[in-house]
Every structure is written in structure tokens, then in C-alpha cells.
């Protein structure tokens, strides 16, 4: 259940008063923004994902070449 700043302010204003409610809403807003910013700094960008995809394709191709050479080597061993 999400609560908006206006709903939070209205609920707090009845208990704490106008100034204290405003200060608490500002504090909560800044804490939420800090938390969101901290969590989004670890997300991969599109460029990171594209680079990872290219690296995976290179490794798979290299592995494929090595397996084919191993199979050919085993075939000619007999």
C-alpha cells in the first residue's frame, strides 16, 4: 500500500502540528530518495548488458572452436 506525501502530511498534522509534520515529511522524502539512489547505482545499464552479451558470444565461439578441434583430433587419432 503506497502512501502519498499529502496523505502522510495530513495524518501527521493532526498528531504533531503543521511545522513538525512538514519537517517529518521532508525527512521521509529525503530518506526514500537516498535509498532509491543507493539501490539504483548497482543496476546495469544497456551498455553494460550489450558488452556482457558480446563477451558471452566470444566465449561461446571460442569454446565451440576448441570442442570442434578436440573432436577432430580424436577422430584422426585412430
mmCIF file of the N, C-alpha and C atoms, coordinates in Angstrom:
data_MODEL
# 
_entry.id   MODEL 
# 
loop_
_atom_site.group_PDB 
_atom_site.id 
_atom_site.type_symbol 
_atom_site.label_atom_id 
_atom_site.label_alt_id 
_atom_site.label_comp_id 
_atom_site.label_asym_id 
_atom_site.label_entity_id 
_atom_site.label_seq_id 
_atom_site.pdbx_PDB_ins_code 
_atom_site.Cartn_x 
_atom_site.Cartn_y 
_atom_site.Cartn_z 
_atom_site.occupancy 
_atom_site.B_iso_or_equiv 
_atom_site.pdbx_formal_charge 
_atom_site.auth_seq_id 
_atom_site.auth_comp_id 
_atom_site.auth_asym_id 
_atom_site.auth_atom_id 
_atom_site.pdbx_PDB_model_num 
ATOM 1   N N  . UNK A 1 1  ? 0.845  -1.173  0.000   1.00 0.00 ? 1  UNK A N  1 
ATOM 2   C CA . UNK A 1 1  ? 0.000  0.000   0.000   1.00 0.00 ? 1  UNK A CA 1 
ATOM 3   C C  . UNK A 1 1  ? 0.887  1.232   0.000   1.00 0.00 ? 1  UNK A C  1 
ATOM 4   N N  . UNK A 1 2  ? 0.745  2.043   -0.972  1.00 0.00 ? 2  UNK A N  1 
ATOM 5   C CA . UNK A 1 2  ? 1.543  3.255   -1.082  1.00 0.00 ? 2  UNK A CA 1 
ATOM 6   C C  . UNK A 1 2  ? 0.799  4.416   -0.422  1.00 0.00 ? 2  UNK A C  1 
ATOM 7   N N  . UNK A 1 3  ? 1.570  5.295   0.165   1.00 0.00 ? 3  UNK A N  1 
ATOM 8   C CA . UNK A 1 3  ? 1.003  6.489   0.791   1.00 0.00 ? 3  UNK A CA 1 
ATOM 9   C C  . UNK A 1 3  ? 1.684  7.699   0.167   1.00 0.00 ? 3  UNK A C  1 
ATOM 10  N N  . UNK A 1 4  ? 0.899  8.692   -0.189  1.00 0.00 ? 4  UNK A N  1 
ATOM 11  C CA . UNK A 1 4  ? 1.467  9.874   -0.801  1.00 0.00 ? 4  UNK A CA 1 
ATOM 12  C C  . UNK A 1 4  ? 1.946  10.833  0.286   1.00 0.00 ? 4  UNK A C  1 
ATOM 13  N N  . UNK A 1 5  ? 2.735  11.791  -0.136  1.00 0.00 ? 5  UNK A N  1 
ATOM 14  C CA . UNK A 1 5  ? 3.239  12.790  0.813   1.00 0.00 ? 5  UNK A CA 1 
ATOM 15  C C  . UNK A 1 5  ? 2.097  13.596  1.420   1.00 0.00 ? 5  UNK A C  1 
ATOM 16  N N  . UNK A 1 6  ? 1.093  13.873  0.630   1.00 0.00 ? 6  UNK A N  1 
ATOM 17  C CA . UNK A 1 6  ? -0.050 14.652  1.131   1.00 0.00 ? 6  UNK A CA 1 
ATOM 18  C C  . UNK A 1 6  ? -0.801 13.857  2.194   1.00 0.00 ? 6  UNK A C  1 
ATOM 19  N N  . UNK A 1 7  ? -1.000 12.562  1.957   1.00 0.00 ? 7  UNK A N  1 
ATOM 20  C CA . UNK A 1 7  ? -1.681 11.729  2.942   1.00 0.00 ? 7  UNK A CA 1 
ATOM 21  C C  . UNK A 1 7  ? -0.861 11.633  4.223   1.00 0.00 ? 7  UNK A C  1 
ATOM 22  N N  . UNK A 1 8  ? 0.449  11.478  4.084   1.00 0.00 ? 8  UNK A N  1 
ATOM 23  C CA . UNK A 1 8  ? 1.322  11.415  5.247   1.00 0.00 ? 8  UNK A CA 1 
ATOM 24  C C  . UNK A 1 8  ? 1.288  12.728  6.014   1.00 0.00 ? 8  UNK A C  1 
ATOM 25  N N  . UNK A 1 9  ? 1.370  13.818  5.291   1.00 0.00 ? 9  UNK A N  1 
ATOM 26  C CA . UNK A 1 9  ? 1.337  15.142  5.922   1.00 0.00 ? 9  UNK A CA 1 
ATOM 27  C C  . UNK A 1 9  ? 0.021  15.362  6.660   1.00 0.00 ? 9  UNK A C  1 
ATOM 28  N N  . UNK A 1 10 ? -1.075 15.001  6.039   1.00 0.00 ? 10 UNK A N  1 
ATOM 29  C CA . UNK A 1 10 ? -2.391 15.192  6.657   1.00 0.00 ? 10 UNK A CA 1 
ATOM 30  C C  . UNK A 1 10 ? -2.512 14.355  7.933   1.00 0.00 ? 10 UNK A C  1 
ATOM 31  N N  . UNK A 1 11 ? -2.049 13.110  7.871   1.00 0.00 ? 11 UNK A N  1 
ATOM 32  C CA . UNK A 1 11 ? -2.131 12.249  9.053   1.00 0.00 ? 11 UNK A CA 1 
ATOM 33  C C  . UNK A 1 11 ? -1.235 12.760  10.176  1.00 0.00 ? 11 UNK A C  1 
ATOM 34  N N  . UNK A 1 12 ? -0.052 13.235  9.848   1.00 0.00 ? 12 UNK A N  1 
ATOM 35  C CA . UNK A 1 12 ? 0.872  13.714  10.866  1.00 0.00 ? 12 UNK A CA 1 
ATOM 36  C C  . UNK A 1 12 ? 0.479  15.076  11.424  1.00 0.00 ? 12 UNK A C  1 
ATOM 37  N N  . UNK A 1 13 ? -0.143 15.896  10.592  1.00 0.00 ? 13 UNK A N  1 
ATOM 38  C CA . UNK A 1 13 ? -0.531 17.245  11.020  1.00 0.00 ? 13 UNK A CA 1 
ATOM 39  C C  . UNK A 1 13 ? -1.516 17.193  12.182  1.00 0.00 ? 13 UNK A C  1 
ATOM 40  N N  . UNK A 1 14 ? -2.393 16.220  12.181  1.00 0.00 ? 14 UNK A N  1 
ATOM 41  C CA . UNK A 1 14 ? -3.365 16.090  13.253  1.00 0.00 ? 14 UNK A CA 1 
ATOM 42  C C  . UNK A 1 14 ? -2.697 15.740  14.582  1.00 0.00 ? 14 UNK A C  1 
ATOM 43  N N  . UNK A 1 15 ? -1.627 14.960  14.532  1.00 0.00 ? 15 UNK A N  1 
ATOM 44  C CA . UNK A 1 15 ? -0.957 14.497  15.753  1.00 0.00 ? 15 UNK A CA 1 
ATOM 45  C C  . UNK A 1 15 ? 0.170  15.430  16.195  1.00 0.00 ? 15 UNK A C  1 
ATOM 46  N N  . UNK A 1 16 ? 0.950  15.937  15.237  1.00 0.00 ? 16 UNK A N  1 
ATOM 47  C CA . UNK A 1 16 ? 2.180  16.658  15.575  1.00 0.00 ? 16 UNK A CA 1 
ATOM 48  C C  . UNK A 1 16 ? 2.083  18.166  15.404  1.00 0.00 ? 16 UNK A C  1 
ATOM 49  N N  . UNK A 1 17 ? 1.236  18.602  14.541  1.00 0.00 ? 17 UNK A N  1 
ATOM 50  C CA . UNK A 1 17 ? 1.185  20.017  14.227  1.00 0.00 ? 17 UNK A CA 1 
ATOM 51  C C  . UNK A 1 17 ? 1.735  20.266  12.836  1.00 0.00 ? 17 UNK A C  1 
ATOM 52  N N  . UNK A 1 18 ? 1.552  21.505  12.372  1.00 0.00 ? 18 UNK A N  1 
ATOM 53  C CA . UNK A 1 18 ? 1.881  21.846  10.988  1.00 0.00 ? 18 UNK A CA 1 
ATOM 54  C C  . UNK A 1 18 ? 3.380  21.785  10.690  1.00 0.00 ? 18 UNK A C  1 
ATOM 55  N N  . UNK A 1 19 ? 4.200  22.447  11.498  1.00 0.00 ? 19 UNK A N  1 
ATOM 56  C CA . UNK A 1 19 ? 5.640  22.550  11.231  1.00 0.00 ? 19 UNK A CA 1 
ATOM 57  C C  . UNK A 1 19 ? 6.326  21.195  11.385  1.00 0.00 ? 19 UNK A C  1 
ATOM 58  N N  . UNK A 1 20 ? 6.002  20.489  12.457  1.00 0.00 ? 20 UNK A N  1 
ATOM 59  C CA . UNK A 1 20 ? 6.633  19.190  12.706  1.00 0.00 ? 20 UNK A CA 1 
ATOM 60  C C  . UNK A 1 20 ? 6.247  18.176  11.624  1.00 0.00 ? 20 UNK A C  1 
ATOM 61  N N  . UNK A 1 21 ? 4.997  18.210  11.188  1.00 0.00 ? 21 UNK A N  1 
ATOM 62  C CA . UNK A 1 21 ? 4.556  17.300  10.130  1.00 0.00 ? 21 UNK A CA 1 
ATOM 63  C C  . UNK A 1 21 ? 5.314  17.580  8.836   1.00 0.00 ? 21 UNK A C  1 
ATOM 64  N N  . UNK A 1 22 ? 5.479  18.866  8.507   1.00 0.00 ? 22 UNK A N  1 
ATOM 65  C CA . UNK A 1 22 ? 6.215  19.235  7.297   1.00 0.00 ? 22 UNK A CA 1 
ATOM 66  C C  . UNK A 1 22 ? 7.665  18.764  7.376   1.00 0.00 ? 22 UNK A C  1 
ATOM 67  N N  . UNK A 1 23 ? 8.288  18.939  8.526   1.00 0.00 ? 23 UNK A N  1 
ATOM 68  C CA . UNK A 1 23 ? 9.678  18.505  8.695   1.00 0.00 ? 23 UNK A CA 1 
ATOM 69  C C  . UNK A 1 23 ? 9.805  16.995  8.589   1.00 0.00 ? 23 UNK A C  1 
ATOM 70  N N  . UNK A 1 24 ? 8.876  16.276  9.173   1.00 0.00 ? 24 UNK A N  1 
ATOM 71  C CA . UNK A 1 24 ? 8.930  14.820  9.114   1.00 0.00 ? 24 UNK A CA 1 
ATOM 72  C C  . UNK A 1 24 ? 8.701  14.313  7.694   1.00 0.00 ? 24 UNK A C  1 
ATOM 73  N N  . UNK A 1 25 ? 7.796  14.923  6.961   1.00 0.00 ? 25 UNK A N  1 
ATOM 74  C CA . UNK A 1 25 ? 7.557  14.540  5.568   1.00 0.00 ? 25 UNK A CA 1 
ATOM 75  C C  . UNK A 1 25 ? 8.806  14.802  4.734   1.00 0.00 ? 25 UNK A C  1 
ATOM 76  N N  . UNK A 1 26 ? 9.467  15.921  4.944   1.00 0.00 ? 26 UNK A N  1 
ATOM 77  C CA . UNK A 1 26 ? 10.715 16.227  4.228   1.00 0.00 ? 26 UNK A CA 1 
ATOM 78  C C  . UNK A 1 26 ? 11.791 15.193  4.552   1.00 0.00 ? 26 UNK A C  1 
ATOM 79  N N  . UNK A 1 27 ? 11.884 14.809  5.818   1.00 0.00 ? 27 UNK A N  1 
ATOM 80  C CA . UNK A 1 27 ? 12.864 13.806  6.227   1.00 0.00 ? 27 UNK A CA 1 
ATOM 81  C C  . UNK A 1 27 ? 12.581 12.462  5.549   1.00 0.00 ? 27 UNK A C  1 
ATOM 82  N N  . UNK A 1 28 ? 11.327 12.049  5.563   1.00 0.00 ? 28 UNK A N  1 
ATOM 83  C CA . UNK A 1 28 ? 10.954 10.775  4.944   1.00 0.00 ? 28 UNK A CA 1 
ATOM 84  C C  . UNK A 1 28 ? 11.243 10.815  3.447   1.00 0.00 ? 28 UNK A C  1 
ATOM 85  N N  . UNK A 1 29 ? 10.924 11.937  2.784   1.00 0.00 ? 29 UNK A N  1 
ATOM 86  C CA . UNK A 1 29 ? 11.188 12.083  1.357   1.00 0.00 ? 29 UNK A CA 1 
ATOM 87  C C  . UNK A 1 29 ? 12.682 11.952  1.068   1.00 0.00 ? 29 UNK A C  1 
ATOM 88  N N  . UNK A 1 30 ? 13.513 12.608  1.860   1.00 0.00 ? 30 UNK A N  1 
ATOM 89  C CA . UNK A 1 30 ? 14.954 12.538  1.615   1.00 0.00 ? 30 UNK A CA 1 
ATOM 90  C C  . UNK A 1 30 ? 15.493 11.140  1.864   1.00 0.00 ? 30 UNK A C  1 
ATOM 91  N N  . UNK A 1 31 ? 14.984 10.453  2.888   1.00 0.00 ? 31 UNK A N  1 
ATOM 92  C CA . UNK A 1 31 ? 15.439 9.087   3.168   1.00 0.00 ? 31 UNK A CA 1 
ATOM 93  C C  . UNK A 1 31 ? 15.036 8.129   2.047   1.00 0.00 ? 31 UNK A C  1 
ATOM 94  N N  . UNK A 1 32 ? 13.830 8.274   1.553   1.00 0.00 ? 32 UNK A N  1 
ATOM 95  C CA . UNK A 1 32 ? 13.373 7.422   0.451   1.00 0.00 ? 32 UNK A CA 1 
ATOM 96  C C  . UNK A 1 32 ? 14.207 7.685   -0.797  1.00 0.00 ? 32 UNK A C  1 
ATOM 97  N N  . UNK A 1 33 ? 14.466 8.946   -1.096  1.00 0.00 ? 33 UNK A N  1 
ATOM 98  C CA . UNK A 1 33 ? 15.289 9.279   -2.264  1.00 0.00 ? 33 UNK A CA 1 
ATOM 99  C C  . UNK A 1 33 ? 16.702 8.713   -2.123  1.00 0.00 ? 33 UNK A C  1 
ATOM 100 N N  . UNK A 1 34 ? 17.279 8.807   -0.936  1.00 0.00 ? 34 UNK A N  1 
ATOM 101 C CA . UNK A 1 34 ? 18.615 8.251   -0.705  1.00 0.00 ? 34 UNK A CA 1 
ATOM 102 C C  . UNK A 1 34 ? 18.624 6.741   -0.890  1.00 0.00 ? 34 UNK A C  1 
ATOM 103 N N  . UNK A 1 35 ? 17.588 6.072   -0.398  1.00 0.00 ? 35 UNK A N  1 
ATOM 104 C CA . UNK A 1 35 ? 17.506 4.622   -0.515  1.00 0.00 ? 35 UNK A CA 1 
ATOM 105 C C  . UNK A 1 35 ? 17.353 4.196   -1.975  1.00 0.00 ? 35 UNK A C  1 
ATOM 106 N N  . UNK A 1 36 ? 16.513 4.893   -2.714  1.00 0.00 ? 36 UNK A N  1 
ATOM 107 C CA . UNK A 1 36 ? 16.314 4.572   -4.133  1.00 0.00 ? 36 UNK A CA 1 
ATOM 108 C C  . UNK A 1 36 ? 17.608 4.814   -4.904  1.00 0.00 ? 36 UNK A C  1 
ATOM 109 N N  . UNK A 1 37 ? 18.278 5.916   -4.625  1.00 0.00 ? 37 UNK A N  1 
ATOM 110 C CA . UNK A 1 37 ? 19.528 6.218   -5.320  1.00 0.00 ? 37 UNK A CA 1 
ATOM 111 C C  . UNK A 1 37 ? 20.591 5.182   -5.005  1.00 0.00 ? 37 UNK A C  1 
ATOM 112 N N  . UNK A 1 38 ? 20.659 4.738   -3.755  1.00 0.00 ? 38 UNK A N  1 
ATOM 113 C CA . UNK A 1 38 ? 21.654 3.733   -3.366  1.00 0.00 ? 38 UNK A CA 1 
ATOM 114 C C  . UNK A 1 38 ? 21.395 2.408   -4.067  1.00 0.00 ? 38 UNK A C  1 
ATOM 115 N N  . UNK A 1 39 ? 20.130 2.054   -4.223  1.00 0.00 ? 39 UNK A N  1 
ATOM 116 C CA . UNK A 1 39 ? 19.819 0.775   -4.863  1.00 0.00 ? 39 UNK A CA 1 
ATOM 117 C C  . UNK A 1 39 ? 19.959 0.827   -6.376  1.00 0.00 ? 39 UNK A C  1 
ATOM 118 N N  . UNK A 1 40 ? 19.737 1.983   -6.976  1.00 0.00 ? 40 UNK A N  1 
ATOM 119 C CA . UNK A 1 40 ? 19.819 2.056   -8.439  1.00 0.00 ? 40 UNK A CA 1 
ATOM 120 C C  . UNK A 1 40 ? 21.241 2.245   -8.951  1.00 0.00 ? 40 UNK A C  1 
ATOM 121 N N  . UNK A 1 41 ? 22.190 2.536   -8.090  1.00 0.00 ? 41 UNK A N  1 
ATOM 122 C CA . UNK A 1 41 ? 23.568 2.681   -8.560  1.00 0.00 ? 41 UNK A CA 1 
ATOM 123 C C  . UNK A 1 41 ? 24.171 1.330   -8.941  1.00 0.00 ? 41 UNK A C  1 
ATOM 124 N N  . UNK A 1 42 ? 23.588 0.231   -8.476  1.00 0.00 ? 42 UNK A N  1 
ATOM 125 C CA . UNK A 1 42 ? 24.124 -1.093  -8.755  1.00 0.00 ? 42 UNK A CA 1 
ATOM 126 C C  . UNK A 1 42 ? 23.467 -1.759  -9.957  1.00 0.00 ? 42 UNK A C  1 
ATOM 127 N N  . UNK A 1 43 ? 22.545 -1.076  -10.595 1.00 0.00 ? 43 UNK A N  1 
ATOM 128 C CA . UNK A 1 43 ? 21.870 -1.657  -11.753 1.00 0.00 ? 43 UNK A CA 1 
ATOM 129 C C  . UNK A 1 43 ? 22.745 -1.530  -13.000 1.00 0.00 ? 43 UNK A C  1 
ATOM 130 N N  . UNK A 1 44 ? 22.621 -2.501  -13.876 1.00 0.00 ? 44 UNK A N  1 
ATOM 131 C CA . UNK A 1 44 ? 23.388 -2.483  -15.121 1.00 0.00 ? 44 UNK A CA 1 
ATOM 132 C C  . UNK A 1 44 ? 22.680 -1.607  -16.145 1.00 0.00 ? 44 UNK A C  1 
ATOM 133 N N  . UNK A 1 45 ? 23.458 -0.881  -16.904 1.00 0.00 ? 45 UNK A N  1 
ATOM 134 C CA . UNK A 1 45 ? 22.894 -0.051  -17.971 1.00 0.00 ? 45 UNK A CA 1 
ATOM 135 C C  . UNK A 1 45 ? 22.767 -0.896  -19.237 1.00 0.00 ? 45 UNK A C  1 
ATOM 136 N N  . UNK A 1 46 ? 22.146 -0.330  -20.250 1.00 0.00 ? 46 UNK A N  1 
ATOM 137 C CA . UNK A 1 46 ? 22.022 -1.032  -21.530 1.00 0.00 ? 46 UNK A CA 1 
ATOM 138 C C  . UNK A 1 46 ? 23.397 -1.299  -22.133 1.00 0.00 ? 46 UNK A C  1 
ATOM 139 N N  . UNK A 1 47 ? 24.310 -0.350  -21.953 1.00 0.00 ? 47 UNK A N  1 
ATOM 140 C CA . UNK A 1 47 ? 25.667 -0.523  -22.479 1.00 0.00 ? 47 UNK A CA 1 
ATOM 141 C C  . UNK A 1 47 ? 26.371 -1.678  -21.767 1.00 0.00 ? 47 UNK A C  1 
ATOM 142 N N  . UNK A 1 48 ? 26.189 -1.788  -20.449 1.00 0.00 ? 48 UNK A N  1 
ATOM 143 C CA . UNK A 1 48 ? 26.785 -2.893  -19.705 1.00 0.00 ? 48 UNK A CA 1 
ATOM 144 C C  . UNK A 1 48 ? 26.243 -4.234  -20.190 1.00 0.00 ? 48 UNK A C  1 
ATOM 145 N N  . UNK A 1 49 ? 24.942 -4.286  -20.416 1.00 0.00 ? 49 UNK A N  1 
ATOM 146 C CA . UNK A 1 49 ? 24.334 -5.533  -20.889 1.00 0.00 ? 49 UNK A CA 1 
ATOM 147 C C  . UNK A 1 49 ? 24.795 -5.883  -22.296 1.00 0.00 ? 49 UNK A C  1 
ATOM 148 N N  . UNK A 1 50 ? 24.957 -4.884  -23.142 1.00 0.00 ? 50 UNK A N  1 
ATOM 149 C CA . UNK A 1 50 ? 25.435 -5.132  -24.505 1.00 0.00 ? 50 UNK A CA 1 
ATOM 150 C C  . UNK A 1 50 ? 26.869 -5.656  -24.474 1.00 0.00 ? 50 UNK A C  1 
ATOM 151 N N  . UNK A 1 51 ? 27.714 -5.063  -23.623 1.00 0.00 ? 51 UNK A N  1 
ATOM 152 C CA . UNK A 1 51 ? 29.096 -5.536  -23.504 1.00 0.00 ? 51 UNK A CA 1 
ATOM 153 C C  . UNK A 1 51 ? 29.149 -6.958  -22.967 1.00 0.00 ? 51 UNK A C  1 
ATOM 154 N N  . UNK A 1 52 ? 28.294 -7.273  -22.022 1.00 0.00 ? 52 UNK A N  1 
ATOM 155 C CA . UNK A 1 52 ? 28.258 -8.626  -21.469 1.00 0.00 ? 52 UNK A CA 1 
ATOM 156 C C  . UNK A 1 52 ? 27.817 -9.622  -22.539 1.00 0.00 ? 52 UNK A C  1 
ATOM 157 N N  . UNK A 1 53 ? 26.851 -9.225  -23.358 1.00 0.00 ? 53 UNK A N  1 
ATOM 158 C CA . UNK A 1 53 ? 26.380 -10.103 -24.427 1.00 0.00 ? 53 UNK A CA 1 
ATOM 159 C C  . UNK A 1 53 ? 27.497 -10.398 -25.418 1.00 0.00 ? 53 UNK A C  1 
ATOM 160 N N  . UNK A 1 54 ? 28.258 -9.385  -25.789 1.00 0.00 ? 54 UNK A N  1 
ATOM 161 C CA . UNK A 1 54 ? 29.377 -9.576  -26.716 1.00 0.00 ? 54 UNK A CA 1 
ATOM 162 C C  . UNK A 1 54 ? 30.417 -10.503 -26.099 1.00 0.00 ? 54 UNK A C  1 
ATOM 163 N N  . UNK A 1 55 ? 30.718 -10.327 -24.827 1.00 0.00 ? 55 UNK A N  1 
ATOM 164 C CA . UNK A 1 55 ? 31.695 -11.192 -24.159 1.00 0.00 ? 55 UNK A CA 1 
ATOM 165 C C  . UNK A 1 55 ? 31.218 -12.638 -24.117 1.00 0.00 ? 55 UNK A C  1 
ATOM 166 N N  . UNK A 1 56 ? 29.944 -12.842 -23.845 1.00 0.00 ? 56 UNK A N  1 
ATOM 167 C CA . UNK A 1 56 ? 29.405 -14.205 -23.805 1.00 0.00 ? 56 UNK A CA 1 
ATOM 168 C C  . UNK A 1 56 ? 29.487 -14.853 -25.177 1.00 0.00 ? 56 UNK A C  1 
ATOM 169 N N  . UNK A 1 57 ? 29.160 -14.105 -26.217 1.00 0.00 ? 57 UNK A N  1 
ATOM 170 C CA . UNK A 1 57 ? 29.234 -14.649 -27.581 1.00 0.00 ? 57 UNK A CA 1 
ATOM 171 C C  . UNK A 1 57 ? 30.669 -15.028 -27.919 1.00 0.00 ? 57 UNK A C  1 
ATOM 172 N N  . UNK A 1 58 ? 31.621 -14.192 -27.542 1.00 0.00 ? 58 UNK A N  1 
ATOM 173 C CA . UNK A 1 58 ? 33.039 -14.510 -27.805 1.00 0.00 ? 58 UNK A CA 1 
ATOM 174 C C  . UNK A 1 58 ? 33.460 -15.790 -27.085 1.00 0.00 ? 58 UNK A C  1 
ATOM 175 N N  . UNK A 1 59 ? 33.084 -15.934 -25.820 1.00 0.00 ? 59 UNK A N  1 
ATOM 176 C CA . UNK A 1 59 ? 33.461 -17.116 -25.060 1.00 0.00 ? 59 UNK A CA 1 
ATOM 177 C C  . UNK A 1 59 ? 32.810 -18.375 -25.632 1.00 0.00 ? 59 UNK A C  1 
ATOM 178 N N  . UNK A 1 60 ? 31.553 -18.286 -26.009 1.00 0.00 ? 60 UNK A N  1 
ATOM 179 C CA . UNK A 1 60 ? 30.865 -19.448 -26.578 1.00 0.00 ? 60 UNK A CA 1 
ATOM 180 C C  . UNK A 1 60 ? 31.513 -19.846 -27.897 1.00 0.00 ? 60 UNK A C  1 
ATOM 181 N N  . UNK A 1 61 ? 31.847 -18.874 -28.732 1.00 0.00 ? 61 UNK A N  1 
ATOM 182 C CA . UNK A 1 61 ? 32.501 -19.175 -30.003 1.00 0.00 ? 61 UNK A CA 1 
ATOM 183 C C  . UNK A 1 61 ? 33.865 -19.822 -29.765 1.00 0.00 ? 61 UNK A C  1 
ATOM 184 N N  . UNK A 1 62 ? 34.629 -19.273 -28.824 1.00 0.00 ? 62 UNK A N  1 
ATOM 185 C CA . UNK A 1 62 ? 35.938 -19.854 -28.513 1.00 0.00 ? 62 UNK A CA 1 
ATOM 186 C C  . UNK A 1 62 ? 35.821 -21.267 -27.982 1.00 0.00 ? 62 UNK A C  1 
ATOM 187 N N  . UNK A 1 63 ? 34.850 -21.492 -27.116 1.00 0.00 ? 63 UNK A N  1 
ATOM 188 C CA . UNK A 1 63 ? 34.624 -22.833 -26.580 1.00 0.00 ? 63 UNK A CA 1 
ATOM 189 C C  . UNK A 1 63 ? 34.216 -23.786 -27.695 1.00 0.00 ? 63 UNK A C  1 
ATOM 190 N N  . UNK A 1 64 ? 33.365 -23.330 -28.605 1.00 0.00 ? 64 UNK A N  1 
ATOM 191 C CA . UNK A 1 64 ? 32.918 -24.140 -29.729 1.00 0.00 ? 64 UNK A CA 1 
ATOM 192 C C  . UNK A 1 64 ? 34.102 -24.544 -30.611 1.00 0.00 ? 64 UNK A C  1 
ATOM 193 N N  . UNK A 1 65 ? 35.004 -23.622 -30.891 1.00 0.00 ? 65 UNK A N  1 
ATOM 194 C CA . UNK A 1 65 ? 36.177 -23.909 -31.718 1.00 0.00 ? 65 UNK A CA 1 
ATOM 195 C C  . UNK A 1 65 ? 37.058 -24.955 -31.039 1.00 0.00 ? 65 UNK A C  1 
ATOM 196 N N  . UNK A 1 66 ? 37.267 -24.803 -29.743 1.00 0.00 ? 66 UNK A N  1 
ATOM 197 C CA . UNK A 1 66 ? 38.102 -25.764 -29.008 1.00 0.00 ? 66 UNK A CA 1 
ATOM 198 C C  . UNK A 1 66 ? 37.467 -27.146 -29.021 1.00 0.00 ? 66 UNK A C  1 
ATOM 199 N N  . UNK A 1 67 ? 36.179 -27.246 -28.828 1.00 0.00 ? 67 UNK A N  1 
ATOM 200 C CA . UNK A 1 67 ? 35.498 -28.545 -28.841 1.00 0.00 ? 67 UNK A CA 1 
ATOM 201 C C  . UNK A 1 67 ? 35.597 -29.191 -30.218 1.00 0.00 ? 67 UNK A C  1 
ATOM 202 N N  . UNK A 1 68 ? 35.395 -28.414 -31.264 1.00 0.00 ? 68 UNK A N  1 
ATOM 203 C CA . UNK A 1 68 ? 35.498 -28.951 -32.630 1.00 0.00 ? 68 UNK A CA 1 
ATOM 204 C C  . UNK A 1 68 ? 36.914 -29.461 -32.890 1.00 0.00 ? 68 UNK A C  1 
ATOM 205 N N  . UNK A 1 69 ? 37.931 -28.700 -32.472 1.00 0.00 ? 69 UNK A N  1 
ATOM 206 C CA . UNK A 1 69 ? 39.320 -29.149 -32.666 1.00 0.00 ? 69 UNK A CA 1 
ATOM 207 C C  . UNK A 1 69 ? 39.597 -30.415 -31.865 1.00 0.00 ? 69 UNK A C  1 
ATOM 208 N N  . UNK A 1 70 ? 39.040 -30.523 -30.687 1.00 0.00 ? 70 UNK A N  1 
ATOM 209 C CA . UNK A 1 70 ? 39.232 -31.733 -29.880 1.00 0.00 ? 70 UNK A CA 1 
ATOM 210 C C  . UNK A 1 70 ? 38.571 -32.933 -30.546 1.00 0.00 ? 70 UNK A C  1 
ATOM 211 N N  . UNK A 1 71 ? 37.392 -32.747 -31.083 1.00 0.00 ? 71 UNK A N  1 
ATOM 212 C CA . UNK A 1 71 ? 36.698 -33.848 -31.767 1.00 0.00 ? 71 UNK A CA 1 
ATOM 213 C C  . UNK A 1 71 ? 37.473 -34.269 -33.014 1.00 0.00 ? 71 UNK A C  1 
ATOM 214 N N  . UNK A 1 72 ? 37.954 -33.305 -33.779 1.00 0.00 ? 72 UNK A N  1 
ATOM 215 C CA . UNK A 1 72 ? 38.754 -33.630 -34.968 1.00 0.00 ? 72 UNK A CA 1 
ATOM 216 C C  . UNK A 1 72 ? 40.039 -34.351 -34.560 1.00 0.00 ? 72 UNK A C  1 
ATOM 217 N N  . UNK A 1 73 ? 40.685 -33.905 -33.489 1.00 0.00 ? 73 UNK A N  1 
ATOM 218 C CA . UNK A 1 73 ? 41.900 -34.570 -33.016 1.00 0.00 ? 73 UNK A CA 1 
ATOM 219 C C  . UNK A 1 73 ? 41.633 -35.987 -32.583 1.00 0.00 ? 73 UNK A C  1 
ATOM 220 N N  . UNK A 1 74 ? 40.526 -36.223 -31.906 1.00 0.00 ? 74 UNK A N  1 
ATOM 221 C CA . UNK A 1 74 ? 40.185 -37.596 -31.501 1.00 0.00 ? 74 UNK A CA 1 
ATOM 222 C C  . UNK A 1 74 ? 39.833 -38.451 -32.705 1.00 0.00 ? 74 UNK A C  1 
ATOM 223 N N  . UNK A 1 75 ? 39.219 -37.855 -33.715 1.00 0.00 ? 75 UNK A N  1 
ATOM 224 C CA . UNK A 1 75 ? 38.839 -38.607 -34.920 1.00 0.00 ? 75 UNK A CA 1 
ATOM 225 C C  . UNK A 1 75 ? 40.092 -39.097 -35.675 1.00 0.00 ? 75 UNK A C  1 
ATOM 226 N N  . UNK A 1 76 ? 41.111 -38.234 -35.796 1.00 0.00 ? 76 UNK A N  1 
ATOM 227 C CA . UNK A 1 76 ? 42.311 -38.613 -36.526 1.00 0.00 ? 76 UNK A CA 1 
ATOM 228 C C  . UNK A 1 76 ? 43.283 -39.418 -35.689 1.00 0.00 ? 76 UNK A C  1 
ATOM 229 N N  . UNK A 1 77 ? 43.062 -39.543 -34.414 1.00 0.00 ? 77 UNK A N  1 
ATOM 230 C CA . UNK A 1 77 ? 43.950 -40.316 -33.539 1.00 0.00 ? 77 UNK A CA 1 
ATOM 231 C C  . UNK A 1 77 ? 43.868 -41.804 -33.873 1.00 0.00 ? 77 UNK A C  1 
ATOM 232 N N  . UNK A 1 78 ? 42.694 -42.261 -34.263 1.00 0.00 ? 78 UNK A N  1 
ATOM 233 C CA . UNK A 1 78 ? 42.508 -43.694 -34.559 1.00 0.00 ? 78 UNK A CA 1 
ATOM 234 C C  . UNK A 1 78 ? 42.992 -43.979 -35.901 1.00 0.00 ? 78 UNK A C  1 
# 
